[in-house]
Amino acid sequence: MRLPAIFVTHGGGPLPLLGKQPFIETSLASIGSNLPIVPKSIVVITAHWETDIVSINADPSPSLLFDYSGFPPESYRYSYNARGSPELASTIADLLAEKSIPHKVASIRQW
């Protein structure tokens, strides 16, 4: 079953996590209950990381990046221990190669 693509806004940096934007927090929390099945994987596409070509993170245990500044100290204490999938990264790379889309696959720690 193919699941829908979902655009997720995160609001003002860590503000939803700090309880400062409850609408966004509620909206994010409800996404899973609106899906017809539990996804095996989630692919995140972000404009928060700039590289010369499409870059695919193949790290099996990616770290959380704090790409914001000027927020309260507690906003930098979050952790999210999501598993990465080198196998899925390879599949995505193969699909991009089939369409001749330039890309690279690496651990984000190598960029």
One Martini backbone bead per residue (centre of mass of N, CA, C, O) as a GRO file, in nm:
protein
  111
    1MET     BB    1   0.095   0.037   0.024
    2ARG     BB    2   0.046   0.369  -0.050
    3LEU     BB    3   0.139   0.649   0.098
    4PRO     BB    4   0.120   0.961   0.178
    5ALA     BB    5   0.219   1.268   0.142
    6ILE     BB    6   0.368   1.486   0.397
    7PHE     BB    7   0.338   1.803   0.521
    8VAL     BB    8   0.569   1.938   0.768
    9THR     BB    9   0.552   2.161   1.008
   10HIS     BB   10   0.750   2.315   1.286
   11GLY     BB   11   0.762   2.604   1.302
   12GLY     BB   12   0.939   2.765   1.566
   13GLY     BB   13   1.123   2.542   1.589
   14PRO     BB   14   1.098   2.442   1.933
   15LEU     BB   15   0.817   2.552   2.029
   16PRO     BB   16   0.632   2.298   2.033
   17LEU     BB   17   0.812   2.148   2.252
   18LEU     BB   18   0.754   2.403   2.463
   19GLY     BB   19   0.434   2.483   2.429
   20LYS     BB   20   0.399   2.748   2.215
   21GLN     BB   21   0.247   2.549   1.978
   22PRO     BB   22  -0.025   2.358   2.012
   23PHE     BB   23  -0.131   2.310   1.725
   24ILE     BB   24   0.119   2.168   1.616
   25GLU     BB   25   0.138   1.946   1.822
   26THR     BB   26  -0.139   1.820   1.759
   27SER     BB   27  -0.094   1.768   1.459
   28LEU     BB   28   0.154   1.581   1.485
   29ALA     BB   29   0.017   1.368   1.679
   30SER     BB   30  -0.218   1.285   1.449
   31ILE     BB   31  -0.093   1.147   1.203
   32GLY     BB   32  -0.090   0.839   1.274
   33SER     BB   33  -0.413   0.812   1.309
   34ASN     BB   34  -0.453   0.884   0.978
   35LEU     BB   35  -0.339   0.616   0.900
   36PRO     BB   36  -0.401   0.297   0.763
   37ILE     BB   37  -0.097   0.239   0.841
   38VAL     BB   38   0.206   0.132   0.945
   39PRO     BB   39   0.499   0.237   0.875
   40LYS     BB   40   0.819   0.120   0.797
   41SER     BB   41   0.889   0.412   0.682
   42ILE     BB   42   1.061   0.736   0.681
   43VAL     BB   43   1.084   1.011   0.463
   44VAL     BB   44   1.300   1.291   0.475
   45ILE     BB   45   1.252   1.616   0.339
   46THR     BB   46   1.491   1.887   0.329
   47ALA     BB   47   1.593   2.247   0.347
   48HIS     BB   48   1.810   2.244   0.601
   49TRP     BB   49   2.011   2.121   0.381
   50GLU     BB   50   2.307   2.210   0.207
   51THR     BB   51   2.381   2.098  -0.123
   52ASP     BB   52   2.478   2.041  -0.446
   53ILE     BB   53   2.326   1.771  -0.401
   54VAL     BB   54   2.159   1.514  -0.348
   55SER     BB   55   2.126   1.393  -0.008
   56ILE     BB   56   2.186   1.078   0.156
   57ASN     BB   57   2.122   0.936   0.458
   58ALA     BB   58   2.310   0.630   0.582
   59ASP     BB   59   2.272   0.633   0.879
   60PRO     BB   60   2.188   0.407   1.135
   61SER     BB   61   2.241   0.664   1.363
   62PRO     BB   62   2.117   0.947   1.367
   63SER     BB   63   2.149   1.267   1.449
   64LEU     BB   64   2.060   1.551   1.605
   65LEU     BB   65   1.988   1.866   1.464
   66PHE     BB   66   2.070   2.207   1.545
   67ASP     BB   67   1.927   2.474   1.332
   68TYR     BB   68   1.933   2.671   1.584
   69SER     BB   69   1.893   2.990   1.764
   70GLY     BB   70   1.802   3.163   2.067
   71PHE     BB   71   1.705   2.955   2.265
   72PRO     BB   72   1.636   2.785   2.515
   73PRO     BB   73   1.821   2.543   2.667
   74GLU     BB   74   1.596   2.310   2.651
   75SER     BB   75   1.602   2.302   2.325
   76TYR     BB   76   1.901   2.132   2.341
   77ARG     BB   77   1.795   1.842   2.500
   78TYR     BB   78   1.707   1.681   2.276
   79SER     BB   79   1.600   1.352   2.167
   80TYR     BB   80   1.627   1.119   1.871
   81ASN     BB   81   1.626   0.759   1.826
   82ALA     BB   82   1.647   0.705   1.525
   83ARG     BB   83   1.648   0.492   1.267
   84GLY     BB   84   1.833   0.405   1.017
   85SER     BB   85   1.863   0.322   0.641
   86PRO     BB   86   2.080   0.203   0.423
   87GLU     BB   87   1.884   0.047   0.237
   88LEU     BB   88   1.694   0.283   0.169
   89ALA     BB   89   1.910   0.471   0.061
   90SER     BB   90   1.982   0.284  -0.177
   91THR     BB   91   1.704   0.287  -0.312
   92ILE     BB   92   1.691   0.589  -0.361
   93ALA     BB   93   1.946   0.602  -0.532
   94ASP     BB   94   1.840   0.419  -0.758
   95LEU     BB   95   1.597   0.598  -0.838
   96LEU     BB   96   1.768   0.846  -0.914
   97ALA     BB   97   1.946   0.706  -1.128
   98GLU     BB   98   1.712   0.629  -1.324
   99LYS     BB   99   1.670   0.969  -1.354
  100SER     BB  100   1.949   1.123  -1.351
  101ILE     BB  101   2.000   1.210  -1.048
  102PRO     BB  102   2.199   1.374  -0.869
  103HIS     BB  103   2.400   1.209  -0.604
  104LYS     BB  104   2.447   1.120  -0.252
  105VAL     BB  105   2.596   0.882  -0.020
  106ALA     BB  106   2.589   0.934   0.340
  107SER     BB  107   2.696   1.041   0.622
  108ILE     BB  108   2.630   1.329   0.786
  109ARG     BB  109   2.919   1.326   0.928
  110GLN     BB  110   3.068   1.369   0.629
  111TRP     BB  111   2.967   1.676   0.542
   0.00000   0.00000   0.00000
